[in-house]
Amino acid sequence: MTKLIDKVGIFAVSLVICLIYFDAPYRIIPILSVVIISALNSYLEKPIFTVPSVIAFGLTAWFFPEMVCFLPLMCYDCFKERYFSVCLILIIPVMSNHQKLSGGLWMIVLAFLFIAYILKYHTVHVEKLRREYINLRDELVEFSRTLENKNKVLMEKQDYEVNLATLNERNRIAREIHDSVGHVMSSAILQVGALMATAGDTEIKANLTDLKGTLTTGMNSIRNSVHD
C-alpha cells in the first residue's frame, strides 16, 4: 500500500511538470504509456517484465523529450540493489535532451529521480521492518503458547507428584498403625482372653468381658481406618 501511495504522488508531480513544460498535442501518449507500464509493474512485480519495460521507456524518452518527466516513476520500480544500474542508464535520455528541456527541466528531473530513490528506499525499509515485526510477533505468540503448554504439563506433573506423595504418606501411616497399634491391640485382646480363662470370680470375668469388647471394638475401628 505504501508503494502505491508513493507511485501516485510521483505520477502527480510528473504530470504537473509535463503539463507545465510541454504543450504537445500528443502528450497524452506518454501519460497513458507510463500509467499502463507502471500499473503492470506493480501488478506483476517480476524483473523479467519490469527491467525491459523501463529500458524501453527510457529509449523512447530519448526521442520524445516530454516522456523524460515520467522517468522518476519508471525508475521507482527499478530502485532496487540488483537493478540500480538500469536507473543509471535512464539518466542518458535526460542528459542527451538537456538542450531541449527548457528552464532547467533536466535538473528538476534529476532532482526528482533522487527524491524517488529516497522514497523507494524509505518504503522498502519500512516494509522490511513491518515484516520483521510480524515475524517477531508470530514467534512471540508461538513461544508464549509453548510456555503455556509446558507450564500446563508441569502443573499436571506437580499435581500428580503431590497426589502420589499424599498416597505414599497415607500408606505409610496405615502400615505403621497396622504394625504397631494393631499388634498391641491384638496382644491386649489375647491377654484379656487368657485372664478370663483363669479368673474364678464372676464379677472379674464380667469386667474382663467388657474390657475385651472395648478392645475388640477399638481393633475393628483401627482395621477399618487402615483399610480406608
Secondary structure, DSSP 4 states (H G I P E B T S, - for coil): -HHHHHHHHHHHHHHHHHHHH---TTTHHHHHHHHHHHHHHHHH--HHHHHHHHHHHHHHHHH-GGGGGGHHHHHHTT-STTTHHHHHHTHHHHHHTTTTSGGGHHHHHHHHHHHHHHHHHHHHHHHHHHHHHHHHHHHHHHHHHHHHHHHHHHHHHHHHHHHHHHHHHHHHHHHHIIIIIHHHHHHHHHHHHHHHHH---HHHHHHHHHHHHHHHHHHHHHHHHHH-
